[in-house]
Amino acid sequence: MTIERTLEGNAQIVRIGGGRHATRYLASRRGVGEPDWHLITLSSVHPVDADSRNTTIVVAFGYVSLMLLAF
């Protein structure tokens, strides 16, 4: 597990596996109980990456369309 980025609120973006195409996860940690235990949950970052990529494509097409209409 490689820590890619540290976020606020005991959260991190981590890569599990080797290589450049290793799966990325959001790891969040919470304290549980008195004996200093921690619960770590992993959530895939893939849906967020896909949504941001799709939004970028739609905005780019919209911008190009407006520029073509302006001329």
Backbone as XML, in Angstrom:
<?xml version="1.0"?>
<chain id="A" units="angstrom">
  <residue number="1" name="MET">
    <atom name="N" x="0.846" y="-1.168" z="0.000"/>
    <atom name="CA" x="0.000" y="0.000" z="0.000"/>
    <atom name="C" x="0.897" y="1.239" z="0.000"/>
  </residue>
  <residue number="2" name="THR">
    <atom name="N" x="0.618" y="2.148" z="-0.926"/>
    <atom name="CA" x="1.381" y="3.377" z="-1.058"/>
    <atom name="C" x="0.452" y="4.567" z="-0.837"/>
  </residue>
  <residue number="3" name="ILE">
    <atom name="N" x="0.835" y="5.487" z="0.029"/>
    <atom name="CA" x="0.042" y="6.684" z="0.270"/>
    <atom name="C" x="0.339" y="7.678" z="-0.837"/>
  </residue>
  <residue number="4" name="GLU">
    <atom name="N" x="-0.693" y="8.034" z="-1.581"/>
    <atom name="CA" x="-0.539" y="8.959" z="-2.696"/>
    <atom name="C" x="-0.765" y="10.403" z="-2.261"/>
  </residue>
  <residue number="5" name="ARG">
    <atom name="N" x="-1.716" y="10.586" z="-1.344"/>
    <atom name="CA" x="-2.055" y="11.937" z="-0.909"/>
    <atom name="C" x="-2.740" y="11.882" z="0.454"/>
  </residue>
  <residue number="6" name="THR">
    <atom name="N" x="-2.420" y="12.816" z="1.324"/>
    <atom name="CA" x="-3.060" y="12.906" z="2.633"/>
    <atom name="C" x="-4.099" y="14.012" z="2.592"/>
  </residue>
  <residue number="7" name="LEU">
    <atom name="N" x="-5.316" y="13.693" z="3.056"/>
    <atom name="CA" x="-6.429" y="14.635" z="3.057"/>
    <atom name="C" x="-6.791" y="15.013" z="4.485"/>
  </residue>
  <residue number="8" name="GLU">
    <atom name="N" x="-7.747" y="15.904" z="4.627"/>
    <atom name="CA" x="-8.206" y="16.310" z="5.945"/>
    <atom name="C" x="-9.059" y="15.218" z="6.581"/>
  </residue>
  <residue number="9" name="GLY">
    <atom name="N" x="-9.175" y="15.253" z="7.886"/>
    <atom name="CA" x="-10.087" y="14.355" z="8.591"/>
    <atom name="C" x="-9.670" y="12.898" z="8.593"/>
  </residue>
  <residue number="10" name="ASN">
    <atom name="N" x="-8.384" y="12.619" z="8.781"/>
    <atom name="CA" x="-7.875" y="11.243" z="8.828"/>
    <atom name="C" x="-8.193" y="10.450" z="7.565"/>
  </residue>
  <residue number="11" name="ALA">
    <atom name="N" x="-8.093" y="11.082" z="6.419"/>
    <atom name="CA" x="-8.342" y="10.404" z="5.148"/>
    <atom name="C" x="-7.105" y="10.496" z="4.259"/>
  </residue>
  <residue number="12" name="GLN">
    <atom name="N" x="-6.945" y="9.488" z="3.416"/>
    <atom name="CA" x="-5.813" y="9.438" z="2.496"/>
    <atom name="C" x="-6.250" y="8.788" z="1.190"/>
  </residue>
  <residue number="13" name="ILE">
    <atom name="N" x="-5.591" y="9.168" z="0.113"/>
    <atom name="CA" x="-5.722" y="8.448" z="-1.150"/>
    <atom name="C" x="-4.546" y="7.480" z="-1.197"/>
  </residue>
  <residue number="14" name="VAL">
    <atom name="N" x="-4.840" y="6.184" z="-1.336"/>
    <atom name="CA" x="-3.791" y="5.169" z="-1.332"/>
    <atom name="C" x="-3.885" y="4.325" z="-2.591"/>
  </residue>
  <residue number="15" name="ARG">
    <atom name="N" x="-2.770" y="3.738" z="-2.964"/>
    <atom name="CA" x="-2.706" y="2.771" z="-4.065"/>
    <atom name="C" x="-2.383" y="1.413" z="-3.474"/>
  </residue>
  <residue number="16" name="ILE">
    <atom name="N" x="-3.148" y="0.430" z="-3.911"/>
    <atom name="CA" x="-2.885" y="-0.936" z="-3.464"/>
    <atom name="C" x="-2.472" y="-1.738" z="-4.682"/>
  </residue>
  <residue number="17" name="GLY">
    <atom name="N" x="-1.326" y="-2.362" z="-4.593"/>
    <atom name="CA" x="-0.779" y="-3.101" z="-5.715"/>
    <atom name="C" x="0.427" y="-2.368" z="-6.251"/>
  </residue>
  <residue number="18" name="GLY">
    <atom name="N" x="1.075" y="-2.989" z="-7.184"/>
    <atom name="CA" x="2.276" y="-2.392" z="-7.739"/>
    <atom name="C" x="2.024" y="-1.787" z="-9.096"/>
  </residue>
  <residue number="19" name="GLY">
    <atom name="N" x="2.929" y="-0.971" z="-9.506"/>
    <atom name="CA" x="2.854" y="-0.402" z="-10.842"/>
    <atom name="C" x="2.051" y="0.873" z="-10.906"/>
  </residue>
  <residue number="20" name="ARG">
    <atom name="N" x="2.066" y="1.446" z="-12.077"/>
    <atom name="CA" x="1.408" y="2.720" z="-12.312"/>
    <atom name="C" x="-0.107" y="2.611" z="-12.337"/>
  </residue>
  <residue number="21" name="HIS">
    <atom name="N" x="-0.623" y="1.463" z="-12.720"/>
    <atom name="CA" x="-2.064" y="1.279" z="-12.856"/>
    <atom name="C" x="-2.674" y="0.577" z="-11.653"/>
  </residue>
  <residue number="22" name="ALA">
    <atom name="N" x="-2.055" y="0.699" z="-10.496"/>
    <atom name="CA" x="-2.590" y="0.102" z="-9.277"/>
    <atom name="C" x="-3.898" y="0.800" z="-8.906"/>
  </residue>
  <residue number="23" name="THR">
    <atom name="N" x="-4.799" y="0.063" z="-8.291"/>
    <atom name="CA" x="-6.101" y="0.594" z="-7.925"/>
    <atom name="C" x="-5.969" y="1.626" z="-6.813"/>
  </residue>
  <residue number="24" name="ARG">
    <atom name="N" x="-6.682" y="2.749" z="-6.969"/>
    <atom name="CA" x="-6.650" y="3.818" z="-5.972"/>
    <atom name="C" x="-7.891" y="3.730" z="-5.094"/>
  </residue>
  <residue number="25" name="TYR">
    <atom name="N" x="-7.704" y="4.010" z="-3.812"/>
    <atom name="CA" x="-8.792" y="3.973" z="-2.843"/>
    <atom name="C" x="-8.730" y="5.193" z="-1.945"/>
  </residue>
  <residue number="26" name="LEU">
    <atom name="N" x="-9.896" y="5.577" z="-1.404"/>
    <atom name="CA" x="-9.969" y="6.565" z="-0.339"/>
    <atom name="C" x="-9.967" y="5.787" z="0.964"/>
  </residue>
  <residue number="27" name="ALA">
    <atom name="N" x="-8.957" y="5.971" z="1.773"/>
    <atom name="CA" x="-8.842" y="5.286" z="3.061"/>
    <atom name="C" x="-9.187" y="6.285" z="4.163"/>
  </residue>
  <residue number="28" name="SER">
    <atom name="N" x="-10.189" y="5.937" z="4.950"/>
    <atom name="CA" x="-10.541" y="6.794" z="6.082"/>
    <atom name="C" x="-10.377" y="5.999" z="7.365"/>
  </residue>
  <residue number="29" name="ARG">
    <atom name="N" x="-9.877" y="6.664" z="8.398"/>
    <atom name="CA" x="-9.562" y="5.981" z="9.653"/>
    <atom name="C" x="-10.324" y="6.632" z="10.792"/>
  </residue>
  <residue number="30" name="ARG">
    <atom name="N" x="-10.896" y="5.796" z="11.647"/>
    <atom name="CA" x="-11.627" y="6.270" z="12.829"/>
    <atom name="C" x="-11.190" y="5.484" z="14.041"/>
  </residue>
  <residue number="31" name="GLY">
    <atom name="N" x="-11.086" y="6.183" z="15.147"/>
    <atom name="CA" x="-10.740" y="5.523" z="16.399"/>
    <atom name="C" x="-11.927" y="4.739" z="16.939"/>
  </residue>
  <residue number="32" name="VAL">
    <atom name="N" x="-11.650" y="3.533" z="17.425"/>
    <atom name="CA" x="-12.702" y="2.672" z="17.958"/>
    <atom name="C" x="-12.291" y="2.226" z="19.353"/>
  </residue>
  <residue number="33" name="GLY">
    <atom name="N" x="-13.045" y="2.643" z="20.342"/>
    <atom name="CA" x="-12.829" y="2.135" z="21.686"/>
    <atom name="C" x="-11.576" y="2.657" z="22.367"/>
  </residue>
  <residue number="34" name="GLU">
    <atom name="N" x="-11.371" y="2.118" z="23.513"/>
    <atom name="CA" x="-10.321" y="2.547" z="24.411"/>
    <atom name="C" x="-8.952" y="1.931" z="24.127"/>
  </residue>
  <residue number="35" name="PRO">
    <atom name="N" x="-8.858" y="0.690" z="23.647"/>
    <atom name="CA" x="-7.510" y="0.104" z="23.522"/>
    <atom name="C" x="-6.726" y="0.599" z="22.307"/>
  </residue>
  <residue number="36" name="ASP">
    <atom name="N" x="-7.045" y="1.810" z="21.836"/>
    <atom name="CA" x="-6.301" y="2.416" z="20.731"/>
    <atom name="C" x="-6.430" y="1.627" z="19.427"/>
  </residue>
  <residue number="37" name="TRP">
    <atom name="N" x="-7.611" y="1.102" z="19.140"/>
    <atom name="CA" x="-7.884" y="0.421" z="17.879"/>
    <atom name="C" x="-8.370" y="1.435" z="16.858"/>
  </residue>
  <residue number="38" name="HIS">
    <atom name="N" x="-8.161" y="1.122" z="15.579"/>
    <atom name="CA" x="-8.624" y="1.993" z="14.499"/>
    <atom name="C" x="-9.357" y="1.151" z="13.470"/>
  </residue>
  <residue number="39" name="LEU">
    <atom name="N" x="-10.435" y="1.708" z="12.952"/>
    <atom name="CA" x="-11.192" y="1.091" z="11.864"/>
    <atom name="C" x="-10.828" y="1.836" z="10.591"/>
  </residue>
  <residue number="40" name="ILE">
    <atom name="N" x="-10.313" y="1.117" z="9.612"/>
    <atom name="CA" x="-9.926" y="1.718" z="8.342"/>
    <atom name="C" x="-10.856" y="1.188" z="7.263"/>
  </residue>
  <residue number="41" name="THR">
    <atom name="N" x="-11.531" y="2.107" z="6.545"/>
    <atom name="CA" x="-12.412" y="1.706" z="5.450"/>
    <atom name="C" x="-11.801" y="2.180" z="4.138"/>
  </residue>
  <residue number="42" name="LEU">
    <atom name="N" x="-11.959" y="1.366" z="3.103"/>
    <atom name="CA" x="-11.448" y="1.687" z="1.773"/>
    <atom name="C" x="-12.621" y="1.813" z="0.806"/>
  </residue>
  <residue number="43" name="SER">
    <atom name="N" x="-12.648" y="2.889" z="0.058"/>
    <atom name="CA" x="-13.670" y="3.111" z="-0.968"/>
    <atom name="C" x="-12.960" y="3.386" z="-2.283"/>
  </residue>
  <residue number="44" name="SER">
    <atom name="N" x="-13.436" y="2.772" z="-3.340"/>
    <atom name="CA" x="-12.807" y="2.946" z="-4.643"/>
    <atom name="C" x="-12.943" y="4.387" z="-5.126"/>
  </residue>
  <residue number="45" name="VAL">
    <atom name="N" x="-11.895" y="4.911" z="-5.724"/>
    <atom name="CA" x="-11.890" y="6.266" z="-6.256"/>
    <atom name="C" x="-12.303" y="6.257" z="-7.736"/>
  </residue>
  <residue number="46" name="HIS">
    <atom name="N" x="-12.433" y="5.088" z="-8.325"/>
    <atom name="CA" x="-12.732" y="4.963" z="-9.755"/>
    <atom name="C" x="-14.006" y="5.706" z="-10.169"/>
  </residue>
  <residue number="47" name="PRO">
    <atom name="N" x="-15.130" y="5.589" z="-9.454"/>
    <atom name="CA" x="-16.333" y="6.322" z="-9.886"/>
    <atom name="C" x="-16.132" y="7.842" z="-9.903"/>
  </residue>
  <residue number="48" name="VAL">
    <atom name="N" x="-15.386" y="8.366" z="-8.972"/>
    <atom name="CA" x="-15.129" y="9.811" z="-8.924"/>
    <atom name="C" x="-14.253" y="10.212" z="-10.103"/>
  </residue>
  <residue number="49" name="ASP">
    <atom name="N" x="-13.243" y="9.418" z="-10.406"/>
    <atom name="CA" x="-12.378" y="9.699" z="-11.558"/>
    <atom name="C" x="-13.179" y="9.683" z="-12.856"/>
  </residue>
  <residue number="50" name="ALA">
    <atom name="N" x="-14.076" y="8.708" z="-13.006"/>
    <atom name="CA" x="-14.893" y="8.603" z="-14.217"/>
    <atom name="C" x="-15.836" y="9.796" z="-14.342"/>
  </residue>
  <residue number="51" name="ASP">
    <atom name="N" x="-16.463" y="10.198" z="-13.249"/>
    <atom name="CA" x="-17.359" y="11.357" z="-13.286"/>
    <atom name="C" x="-16.616" y="12.638" z="-13.642"/>
  </residue>
  <residue number="52" name="SER">
    <atom name="N" x="-15.436" y="12.836" z="-13.079"/>
    <atom name="CA" x="-14.683" y="14.057" z="-13.376"/>
    <atom name="C" x="-14.211" y="14.065" z="-14.825"/>
  </residue>
  <residue number="53" name="ARG">
    <atom name="N" x="-13.816" y="12.911" z="-15.349"/>
    <atom name="CA" x="-13.400" y="12.826" z="-16.749"/>
    <atom name="C" x="-14.575" y="13.128" z="-17.678"/>
  </residue>
  <residue number="54" name="ASN">
    <atom name="N" x="-15.749" y="12.556" z="-17.395"/>
    <atom name="CA" x="-16.931" y="12.787" z="-18.229"/>
    <atom name="C" x="-17.378" y="14.247" z="-18.170"/>
  </residue>
  <residue number="55" name="THR">
    <atom name="N" x="-17.323" y="14.854" z="-16.997"/>
    <atom name="CA" x="-17.692" y="16.257" z="-16.862"/>
    <atom name="C" x="-16.741" y="17.146" z="-17.651"/>
  </residue>
  <residue number="56" name="THR">
    <atom name="N" x="-15.472" y="16.837" z="-17.626"/>
    <atom name="CA" x="-14.485" y="17.604" z="-18.380"/>
    <atom name="C" x="-14.765" y="17.523" z="-19.875"/>
  </residue>
  <residue number="57" name="ILE">
    <atom name="N" x="-15.120" y="16.351" z="-20.355"/>
    <atom name="CA" x="-15.416" y="16.170" z="-21.780"/>
    <atom name="C" x="-16.648" y="16.970" z="-22.178"/>
  </residue>
  <residue number="58" name="VAL">
    <atom name="N" x="-17.701" y="16.923" z="-21.364"/>
    <atom name="CA" x="-18.933" y="17.655" z="-21.673"/>
    <atom name="C" x="-18.683" y="19.158" z="-21.669"/>
  </residue>
  <residue number="59" name="VAL">
    <atom name="N" x="-17.940" y="19.653" z="-20.699"/>
    <atom name="CA" x="-17.637" y="21.083" z="-20.632"/>
    <atom name="C" x="-16.793" y="21.502" z="-21.828"/>
  </residue>
  <residue number="60" name="ALA">
    <atom name="N" x="-15.845" y="20.671" z="-22.222"/>
    <atom name="CA" x="-15.008" y="20.998" z="-23.382"/>
    <atom name="C" x="-15.846" y="21.085" z="-24.657"/>
  </residue>
  <residue number="61" name="PHE">
    <atom name="N" x="-16.763" y="20.129" z="-24.862"/>
    <atom name="CA" x="-17.632" y="20.182" z="-26.040"/>
    <atom name="C" x="-18.542" y="21.408" z="-25.998"/>
  </residue>
  <residue number="62" name="GLY">
    <atom name="N" x="-19.041" y="21.752" z="-24.830"/>
    <atom name="CA" x="-19.873" y="22.944" z="-24.702"/>
    <atom name="C" x="-19.100" y="24.207" z="-25.031"/>
  </residue>
  <residue number="63" name="TYR">
    <atom name="N" x="-17.887" y="24.292" z="-24.541"/>
    <atom name="CA" x="-17.047" y="25.459" z="-24.805"/>
    <atom name="C" x="-16.740" y="25.585" z="-26.296"/>
  </residue>
  <residue number="64" name="VAL">
    <atom name="N" x="-16.372" y="24.477" z="-26.923"/>
    <atom name="CA" x="-16.076" y="24.497" z="-28.359"/>
    <atom name="C" x="-17.322" y="24.901" z="-29.148"/>
  </residue>
  <residue number="65" name="SER">
    <atom name="N" x="-18.476" y="24.401" z="-28.758"/>
    <atom name="CA" x="-19.723" y="24.750" z="-29.440"/>
    <atom name="C" x="-20.017" y="26.251" z="-29.334"/>
  </residue>
  <residue number="66" name="LEU">
    <atom name="N" x="-19.837" y="26.803" z="-28.129"/>
    <atom name="CA" x="-20.059" y="28.242" z="-27.951"/>
    <atom name="C" x="-19.062" y="29.060" z="-28.760"/>
  </residue>
  <residue number="67" name="MET">
    <atom name="N" x="-17.833" y="28.631" z="-28.842"/>
    <atom name="CA" x="-16.833" y="29.372" z="-29.619"/>
    <atom name="C" x="-17.159" y="29.314" z="-31.108"/>
  </residue>
  <residue number="68" name="LEU">
    <atom name="N" x="-17.670" y="28.169" z="-31.581"/>
    <atom name="CA" x="-18.036" y="28.071" z="-32.999"/>
    <atom name="C" x="-19.245" y="28.943" z="-33.314"/>
  </residue>
  <residue number="69" name="LEU">
    <atom name="N" x="-20.181" y="29.036" z="-32.361"/>
    <atom name="CA" x="-21.356" y="29.884" z="-32.569"/>
    <atom name="C" x="-21.004" y="31.377" z="-32.519"/>
  </residue>
  <residue number="70" name="ALA">
    <atom name="N" x="-19.981" y="31.716" z="-31.754"/>
    <atom name="CA" x="-19.578" y="33.114" z="-31.609"/>
    <atom name="C" x="-18.938" y="33.658" z="-32.885"/>
  </residue>
  <residue number="71" name="PHE">
    <atom name="N" x="-18.368" y="32.787" z="-33.691"/>
    <atom name="CA" x="-17.697" y="33.250" z="-34.909"/>
    <atom name="C" x="-18.564" y="32.994" z="-36.046"/>
  </residue>
</chain>
